[in-house]
Amino acid sequence: MSKLRFNITMSLDGFVAGPNQSVENPLGVGGMALHEWAFPLAAFQAHGEEGGEVNESTPVMEGMSENVGAGIMGRGMFGGGPGPWGDEPWNGWWGDDPPFHHPVFVLTHHAREPLELGDTTFHFVTDGIDSALEQAKDVAGDQDVAIGGGASVAQQYLAAGLIDEFEVSVVPLFLGGGARLFDNLGGARIELEQVRTIAAPGVTHLKYRVLR
Amino acid sequence: MSKLRFNITMSLDGFVAGPNQSVENPLGVGGMALHEWAFPLAAFQAHGEEGGEVNESTPVMEGMSENVGAGIMGRGMFGGGPGPWGDEPWNGWWGDDPPFHHPVFVLTHHAREPLELGDTTFHFVTDGIDSALEQAKDVAGDQDVAIGGGASVAQQYLAAGLIDEFEVSVVPLFLGGGARLFDNLGGARIELEQVRTIAAPGVTHLKYRVLR
């Protein structure tokens, strides 16, 4: 069964990006430190590079892309500021060969033609989270759909009761402000079950299933 | 060396009490569910009672009171509403034999004579967190001082750089509002190190040391 899931790294005080996010500083002040647990991992490094660590985080990192047939992300995570795309739209942070290798549906208020970069095609969806999910499930088939972020996209799908499972990688860090992951859930009744806990250097991975 | 530490149970969205805390509902709406992991434990139940579970949470529960010589808590956790104590002050939620068995320093804006209940004496401190800590360390000697809560007391000691270590028991629950533990830390630079992660039924215990 195809699942909707996400894996996101969060500070101990609940932020997935620091304060004052900008085009120059997409993860906000201090936000890059969230991902220090991942950088040394062989599983994180580009294909073909030598070296890199293998530790308790390795199966988590490898699992993120396993059995994923399509992705969904917010405009902010795709890259660039908000607002209309303009005549020469920027192609995002992801470079010529984005690491997704499957179609990615970008939630935005501004229509744009699909963008093919390497073997990743970005589709820009202007009619909301249900439409993005439907399109992503169509292309994913039996595989899962992964939400990349940011916080508000994960929140919207959680509050709508559409997430099947998620993993939060909690790092021993206080950001003190920024984008809080588990916020704006309103009165949504979301029942959770702990699935897996992995302690690794500089991070603890907490995986949950949403009960229905 | 005597340490200042706390162990507190937190929802996955970061709350240690639900919304709308009141004298009738001290943990706020839904807040009692935070502690469901603890109730079945033999280590939680009153001395002399039979039965109760032993599981991965047992060493955490037992460790909470080990080597603790004094406690500090906020007025809200002692019990009763805010404001002056009145002529017949209420003696809190803790009954005739509070579970502390050591002196407890209660932070309040309203002076009051010490209150002895069983082998626990509550001292009411009106001159701030530094004074409470100094008094608590004096009576604790080589033993540790444990902060009971609530959130704002833990925050004040964290922001002041006075905490040595803490354990957060994260439960798979969204409260959606209430008293957020890691909030109001301002620009305090607090460097943390992961000490221990324990996955247990219905809870994950995350222990950190504050680096200096």
Interface residues (C-beta under 8 A of the other chain):
Chain A: L12 D13 G14 V168 V170 P172 L173 F174 G176 R180 F182 D183 L185 G186 G187 A188 I190 L192 E193 Q194 R196 T197 A199 G202 V203 T204 L206 Y208
Chain B: L12 D13 G14 V168 V170 P172 L173 F174 G176 R180 F182 D183 L185 G186 G187 A188 I190 L192 E193 Q194 R196 T197 A199 G202 V203 T204 L206 Y208
